[in-house]
Amino acid sequence: MVTTSTASTSSHLSPAFPGRAPWGTAGKLRAWQQSAMDSYLQIQPRDFLAVATPGAGKTTFALTLASWMLHHHVVQQVTVVAPTEHLKKQWAEAAARVGIKLDPEYSAGPLSKEYHGIAITYAGVGVRPMLHRNRVEQRKTLVILDEIHHAGDSKSWGEACLEAFEPATRRLALTGTPFRSDTNPIPFVAYEEGNDGIRRSSADYTYGYGNALNDGVVRPVIFLSYSGNMRWRTKAGDEIAARLGEPMTKDAISQAWRTALDPRGDWMPNVLRAADQRLTEVRKGIPDAGGLVIATDQDQARAYAKLLREITGAKATVVLSDDTGASKRIDDFAASQDRWMVAVRMVSEGVDVPRLSVGVYATTISTPLFFAQAVGRFVRSRRRGETASVFLPTVPDLLGFANEMEVERDHVLDKPKKHGEEDPYAESEKEMEEANKEEDEDTGEQEQFSFEALESDAVFDRVLFDGAEFGMQAHPGSEEEQDYLGIPGLLEPDQVEILLQKRQARQIAHSRKKPDDEADLLEMPAERRPVVSHKELLELRKKLNTMVGAYVHQSGKPHGVIHTELRRVCGGPPSAEATAGQLRERIKKVGEWATRMR
C-alpha cells in the first residue's frame, strides 16, 4: 500500500496516549489515533483516507478530528455517511458523547439549529444526492465516509456520493478493509500506479491488524476449523459425496460448503455445540462473553437459533437486516449477559458489541472483504489477555484468509491481464463462468431438480493461530477435541501458541499408542496435511511430472521407475491420488536426487 504515514505505533507514544483533548472529546487517545491526528493536522488536506483494522477505534479518531474542525471553524457542520441504519444511529450516539449532535433521522428540509449535522446511509445518499449537495454547498461541511468501500457497492451509490459531496470543504474516508473484489473505483480515494502498471488505492494513514495486536488494541484470534463428509444432490439430479478440505472444483467446494451449513444435517449442530462449549470456557475468565453466528439467510438464521435453544436451553437473539427492531435487539444483546446472537450479514460490519468473543462463520460468502469485517466483530479488546475464537468450515479460501489476518491489502483498480500461457486455467474458468450464467438464466422452464443437501457430519480438523496450524483430526465430543475447546479464554498470544503446541504433542503421543486398525481418521498433524484447492493440486502434480522428466534425462531411468521409487521412499498412493503433502515430499526428494547427481 502506498501510504503517507503508517502506524507501527510510534515508539514515543503509549497505546493510550493522553490526547490534547480537542473540544468536547474524551481525555485519552490511543497512540495510533493521536499519530493519525498529527498526520492530518500537519497537511490539512481536503481528502484523507484512514485505514484502521476493525476494532481499532476509527470512530473515536474521526469524531476527535471533527470536533477539532468545528472548534477551529474549519467547518460549520458534519455529515456522516454509514453503511446501515444501525450504524447511522451508532454514529449519532457516539458523536453525542463527545458533544457533537447529529440527526440520524434527517430526511429533508432545513436542519434544526440544535444539531451540528446529520448521519445518513449510502442508500439514503443514493436516493437524493442533490438534497445533500445543496446542504454541503450552503455551509462549510466535513463529510465522514464510514467504510467507504461501500460507495463502490453499486455504480449509482458511487455516482451519488460524487454528486452530493464533490463541493464539501473536507472529506474524511474511513475503512477497515480498503480492498474490494471488483474494480469499481471508490469515490474520493486516490489510486497510484505501481511498477507493474496496476493502480492501487493509496491511504494517507494505515494502522493494520498486526500493529494493533502488538499494541494490545485488538485480540488475537484462534480459528477452529471443522471438516466432515458431505452428500448432496445437484441440479442435474446426480448424488455426490465429498469431504470438506479435500481438493475439489470451485463448484463442488461451494456445494459441499452449502451442505455443511444446512441446519438439518449433523455438521452445524456439532459445530454449534463445540462453539457453545468454547464460550463456556471463555466465560470462566470473561463472564459476559457472547457468541455470534453469522448466517447466510433468514431461514437458516432462525434454524440455527432453534438449534442453539436445544443445545443451551436459552433463547438466542435473532437479528435480521430488514427487521425494524434489529437495532434495538443488537443494543439489548450488547447490554445483556445472554450467550448467543444469530444474524444475517448486517452484524458483519461496524456494529459495536465488544463482549463478542466466539463466532461461527456459517455463511457461504467468500470474499476477503466480508471475512475480515466478520472477524472484526470479535477482535475488539477490552482487557489484557482476551482471545477471540472463530469456528470455520475447512474451505481453502477461508483458511487462506485466516492465515493472512495480518496482511494489508489495497483496492486494486486494474486486474492483471492473464494470457492462456501464463494462466492455464483462464480459459476453463471463463467457460465455467459462462456455464454458470446460462444455468442461472430464467428460461421459463421449471428445473427438473434443485440443489439438495442430503447428509453431513462434522470432524474437528485443525486450529489456526498466528499463521501456524495445529492439531490432528478428532471426532466431536472426543477428548482430543475437548483439549482444544478447553484452552483458557484469558491468555497472552505467546501462551496460546505454547498451549497449542503442547495439545498437539499430546494428541500425537496418544495416537501412537493406539493400534493402527483403530485409526478411522487421518492421524497426521495439520501442517502435514495442507488444505489446497483443486487448482493448486493440479499445479503440484504438474511440477512433480516436470521434475521427474528432468531427472529422466539425468539418470537415464524411465518415468515409471522414478515414480515407483518415489512412492517406495516417501510412501503414499500413485500421483493421481496423492495428497498435496505427499506430492510436496516427492518434489523435494526428486530435487535432492537431482542435486546429488550434479
N, C-alpha and C positions, 0 to 999 in steps of 0.2 A: 504494500500500500504506500502511496506517496503521501507523506504527511508533513505538515509544517512543524508539528510537535507531537511527540509520542510519549505517553506516560509509562515509564518504568519507574514507579513513583519516586519523585525527587528525593535524593538521599537526605536532604536537609529538612524534609517535612515528614512528620509522622502521618499514618493513615487517617488520623482525625485532627488535622492541624487547626488551631484556633483561627477562625475566619476574622476578617476585618469588619464583620457584621454590617454589611450594607443595610440600607433602610428596611426595617421590619423583618429581617431574616433571623434564622436561628443562630446560636452562638458559635457553632463549630462547622467547619467544612472538612471533608476528607482531603487528603493531600492531592489526589488527582483533580478534585473539584476546584481547589484553590489554584492549582497549576494551570488548569484549563481556563479559569477566570483571568489569571495573569496573562496567559497567551492571548486571550480575546482583547483584553483592555490595552495591551501593547499595540495591537494592529488596528482594533476597532473597525473590522471590515463590514461591508454590507451583508455579505453571506458568510456563514460559518457552519461547517459540518463537524459535529462532535460524535464520535463513535465510542460508545462505552458498553461493556458487556452487560447483559441483563442482570439486574440486581445491584449494580454498582452505585446507583443514585443519580441518574440523568435528570430526574425531575427537580431535585434539590439544586443541582448546578444551574439548570435553566431558569428557575424561579429566583435564584440569587442574582443572576445576571439581569433578569427582567426588573427586579427591584432597584438595582443599581441604575439602570437606564431611566426608569421612571423618576427616581430621586434626583438624577443629574439632568433631567429634562431632555435627554437624547430622544426619547419617545414620549407620547402622551397617552397611548393606550396599548393594550396587549391583545393579540388574538392567538389562541392555542388551537391547533388542529390535531385531533386524535383519531385513531382507527375505529373505535367503537363508542357507543353511547355510554357504557360503563366507565371507560377510560376518560371520557369527556367530563363526567361528574367527579371522577377521582382527581383530575387536574384542578377542578374548581375548588374542591375541598383542601387539597394541598396548598393551593395559592392563598386561600383564606387564612391558613395557619401562619403565613408569613406576611399578612397584611395586604395582599392583592385580591381584590374582589372581582371574580369572573362570573359572568352569567352563563350557566350551562344550558339554559332553556331558550336562549335568544333565537328568534325566527325571522323578524323583520322590523323595520321602523327604527326610530331613534332609541339609543340605549339609555336606560335610567342613569342619572348622574351619580348614583351611589356606586356604580361599577367602574373598574379600571379597564374592562374589556370583556371578551366573550370566550367561551370554549365551544368548539363545534367539531363535527366529524368530517372526514374526507368526502363521505357521501353527501353530507349537507352542503359542502362547497360545490360539489358536482351538480347539485340541483339548481343553485342560484349564485353562480360565480360573480355576476355583475353587482348584485347586492353587496357582496363583500368587497369588491373592488371600490365601490363608491365610499364605503366606510373607511377603507385604507387611504383613499385619496383625500378625504376630508381632514384627517388628523394624522400626525406622525405616528406610525404603528410599528411595533415589534411583532413579527409573526413567528411563533414557535411551531415547527412542524415535527410532531412526535412520530417516531417510527416512520420516517419519510419514505422508506421504500414502498409504503402503501400508495404513494402518489403515482407509482408505476404500475399499480394493480390493473388499471384499465386506461385506455387512451383518453377517455373522457375525463377521468379524475385528474390525470396529469395536465391535460389542457386547461381544465377548470382552475387548478392551482396556479398555473402560469397566468391565466387571465385575471384571477382575483388578486394575486399577491405580487404581481410584477411592480406596482408602484410603491410597495412597502419600504419604509425607511431602513429597517433592519430585518434580516431573516435568520433565524437560528434553527438549523436542521439537526435532529437527533435520531440516532438509531443504535440498536444493539447488534444488528446484523445487516451490514450495508450491501450484502450480496443478494441477487435475485437470480433465478434460473433462466429468466428471459432476457431480452436485450432492449426492453422499453427504457429509454433514458428517464432518469428521475429528475424532476424539476429542481432548479437551484443547486444541483450537485455538480461540482467541477469534475471533468474527466481529463486525464492526461495520458498521452500516448507513450507506451513503453518502447524499448528497443526492438521488440517483436512486432511493432506496428499495431498493437492492440490497445484500445483505450480502456482505462480502468478508473473507477471512482477514486477521487483524491480527498482525503479527510484533512481537516485542519488540526484535529486533536484526536488521538486514539488511546483508549485505555482497555486493553484486552483482558480476557479471562485469566491468562497466565499471570499478568501483573496483579490483577485483583485478588487472585488466590494467594500470591506471595504476601500481599498486604493484609490478608485476613478479612477482606471486604466481602468475598463470596466463599461459599462452602465447597470443599472437594466433593466430587460425585462418584459414587460407586454404581456401576451399571451391572445388573444381574440379567444374564441372557438365558432364555429358555428355547430349547429345540423340541422335537417331537415328530411323530408320524402323522401325516395328514392324508385324507382321502376325500376327493370331490368329483362332481360330475360337471363336465364342461358344457358350453352352449351347444356343442355338436353332439352331445349325448354320451361322450366317452367318459369312463371312470378312470381316474388317475390317482396313484398313490405316490407320495414322496416324503422325504424327511427334511424339515426345516434346517437350513445350514448346509445342505448338500448342493453342489453346483447344479444349477438349473437355468433354463432360458428365463428371460425377463418375465414373460407371460406366466410361466409355471411358478416363479417366485411369488408373483402377485396373487395367483390363485391359492397357493399354499398358505400365504400370509392371511388372506381373507378367511380361509378355512380355520386357521388358528384362532382368529378373533371372533368366530361365530360363538355366541353365548350358549348354544345348545350342545357344543362339543365338550370335551374334557379339558382342553388346553386352558381356556380362560378361567374356569373355576379353580383349577390348580394354581395358576399364576396369581389370581386374586387372593387365594388362601395364603400363598407364600408371602405376598406383599403385605398382607394384614399381620402375619407373624413378624415380619421385619418391622412394621410400625409399632407393634407391641414392644419389641426390643428397644427401639429408638425412644419410645415414651418413658422407658425406665430412667433415662437421663434428661429427656425433654418432655415433661408431662403433657404439654398441649400440642405436641407434634401432630400434624394432619397428613392425610393422603389424598392424592388426586388421580383419578383415572381419566385420561383424555381419549374420548370415543370418536368413532367415525361419523355416526349419525344418531338421530334422536332415539330410534327404536333400540339400537344397541346400548345407548346410554341408559335407558330405562331398564333393559335386561340386565346390565351389569350392576345397577343399583339393587335390583332384586336379588342377584347372587350375593352381593355384599351383605344384604339384610340376613340372608340364610347363613352366611359364614360368621358374621359378627353378632347377630341378634339385635343390631341397632340400625336405624334408618339412615341411608346415605342422602346427602343433599344433591339434587339433580339440577343442573344449570343448562338450559337450552338457549341458544343465541337469539331466537326470535320471541322469547318469552318476556312479557312486560315486567315480570317480577325478578328477572335474572340478577340485576344489580343488587337488589336488596338481599337476595339469597346469598350472593357472594359475600356481602358485608356481614350478614348474620353468621355465616360459616367462619369468616375471618376472626370474628369476636368470640366465637364459642370454643368449646373443647371437643367438638364432635370429631369422629375419626375420619370419615370419608366424604369426598365430594366427587361427583361424576359430571363431566362437562363435555360439550361438543365445541371444539375449536376455540370459542371466544376466550377461554381462560388461558389459552396458549401464549398470550402476549400482553405484557404490560400490567396485568392485574396483580395488585399487591396483596398477597396473603402470605406474610413472612413465615407463618408457622408450618407451611407445607414442607415436608421433609421426605416423603415417599411418593413416588409416582409410578404409574403404569402407562406405558406408551401403547395404547390399544387403538391406534388409527393406522390406516394404510397410506397416509401422506408421507412421501419420502424425499422431500426437498431439504437441503441443509438449512435453509432459512427457517422453515417450520420447526425442524428438530431443535435448532439452537434456541428458538423462542420458547418451545415447550419445556426444555430442560431448564431454561432461565427461570421458570416458576419455582424451582426447588433450591436455587443456589444462594438466595439472599441470606447473608449471615447475620445472626443476632447475638451470638456469644461464641467465644473461642472454642474450637474443638468440634463444632457441629459438622456432621456429614449429611449429604443427601444420597438417597438410593432411588435409582430408576430401573424398573423392570422392562425388558425388551424381548421381542421375538428374535431369534437368531436369523437375521436377514443381513446379507452383505453390506448394503448401503448404510443401514442403521449402525452396525458395528464399526463401519468406517468413520461415520460422524462421531461416534462415541470416543473412538481412539484419537480423533483430531480436535477435541474440545478447545485446545489452546491455539489452534491455527487461526490467524486473522485472514479474512477474505475480503476482496473488493468486489464491487459490482463490475462485471466485465461487459462492456458495451458491444464489442466485436467478438464473434466466435471465430476461433482459428479455422482456416479453410482446411478441410480434410480431403485428400485425394485417395482414390482406391488403393494405391500402392502403400501409402502411409498408414491407412486405416482399413485393413481387410474386411472389417465388419460394417463399414459405412453403407455399402450397397444393401446388405441384408437388413440392417437397421431401418433403412429407408423403406424397403419393401414391407417390413413388419409394420411400420407406421401406417403405410397405405392400406395394408390389410385390415389393421385395427379400425381405421377411418371407415372403410367400407362396411365392416361388421357393425359399427355403431350407427350407421346411417339408418334413418327410418324409411324402410322400403314399403311400408304399408301392410306388409305381411307379418303375421304373428310368428314369432320364433318357435321352432319345434320344441326346444328345451331352453331353460335359463340356467345360469350357473347355480350349483347347489353344493353347499358344504355337507359332507356325509359323516365324517368321523375325524376326531383329533385326539391326541394325547400329549402330555407335556413331559419334558425331561429337562432337569436343570443342566445347563450346558457349560457356562463359564462366568467369571466375574472380570469386568474390565475396569481398570483403575489407573489413571495417570499414564495412559498409553501402553500399559502392560496387561497381559491376560493371565488368569489363574484358574485352576480347578479342573477336575475331571467330571465327566457326566455322572449324574445321580438321579434316582427316582424321586418324585415328590414325596415328602414325608420321611425320607431316609435320613439316617444320622449325618450322612455326608452333606445333604442339602441344608440340614439344620445348622451345621457348622458355619456355613456362610451367612445364613439368615440371622444368626446369633451374634454377629460382630457388633460390639457396642456402638451406640449412636453418637457418643462423645469421644472422639479420638483426633489426634493430630495426624496430618497426612502421612508422615513417615511411620507412625504407629500402625496405620491402616495397611500400609504395604508389608510391614513385618508380619502382621497377623495373617494376611492373605498368603504369604509365603509359607508360614507355619501350617496353616489349614491345608494347603496343597500338599506339603511334605507328609502330613499325617494321612491324607487321603491316598497318596501313592503307596505309603508303607502298608496301609490296611489292605489295599488291592493286591499287593504282592503276596500277602499271606493267604489269600483266597485261592482255591483250586481254579485252574483255567476254565473248566466247564461251567463254573458259576458266573462267569463274566457275560452278562447279557447286554452290556453297554460298552462302547468304545473306551477302554481303560488307558487313556493317554492324556497327559496334561494339555491344556488349551493351546499353549504356544506351539505344540507339535501337531495340532490339527487346525490350521488356519481356515477361516471361513472365506471362501473365494467364490466369485461369480463364474458362470459357465464360460464367459469370455476369457477370464483370467486362466482358467484351467486349459482351454484350448491353446493359449499362448505358452503355458508351461510345457505342454506336450510338443508343441512346435519347436520350442527351444531345445528340449531334450533330443528330438529327432535330428535337429541341425548339428548339435554337439556330437551325437553318435555318428552322424555322417562324416564329420570332420575327423573323428577318431578312426573310422574305417580306413581312410587314406593313410593315416599314421601307422596303424597296426597291421593292416592287411587282412584283418578278420572281417567276416561278413556281418551285416547289421544284426541279424537274428542271434548270432553267437554273443555279440556285445550286450544286447538287451537281456538275454538269458543270464549272462554273467552278472549284470547289474541287479537283476532280481534275486540272484543267489546271495550276493554280498549285502544288499540293502533290504531284502525281504519285500513282500507285497505281491499283488497280482500283476497281470500284464498292464502296459502303459494305458491302454484304453479304459481300464477300470481303476487305476491307481489314484490315490488322493493327492491333493496339492503338496502336502508334506512329503509323501513318498517320491513324487516327481522331483521336488527340490533336492532331496537326498541323492537321487540318481544323477541329477545335473551336476551336483557338487562332486560326486565320486568320479564321473567320467572326466570332469575337469582336472581332477588330481592325477588320473591315469595319463591324460594327455601331457600334463606338465612334466611328469616323470620321464616321458619318452623323448623330451626335447634335448 
